[in-house]
Each structure stands twice: as C-alpha cells, then as structure tokens.
C-alpha cells in the first residue's frame, strides 16, 4: 500500500518538477527575446542618429548656420 503511494508521490513530484523547469525555461527565453528587441531598437536609433549627424556634418553651409544658434560642447 505505502509502496504504491510512494510511487504516485514520486511521479507527482517529477511531473511538478518538469512543469517548473518548463516554466523557468520559457521565462528565460522570453526575457532574452525582450533584451534582443531592445538591443535592436538601440542599434536602429544609433544608426538613425549617425545618418542625421553625417548629413549635418557633410553640409558645410548648414554647419556654419547652425554654429550661430547652437552652443558648443565646451560652453556647457
């Protein structure tokens, strides 16, 4: 009687342990996917900022006009 009960208890614990393992695996995979998404957004934002900076710096007339209105980094 107790042998069967121990067998069922062991099987139940193994099942619960399996569910917990699956849960933690899914949680870590979701967190990794979110980190990857945020990294992609940051890289896209850096690329866009670089494109704008390159456009501004490549136009000498715009850079000269902007110097009148924008403060330099030294005068912060």
GIVENRA-V645664 format. One line per field, one symbol per residue. psi: psi as a letter, one per 20 degrees, with the letter a starting at -180 (. if undefined). Layout:
psi=???
This chain:
psi=ghghghghgggghggghgggggghghghhhhhhgghghgggggghhgghgggghgghiohgghghhhhhqqrhhk.
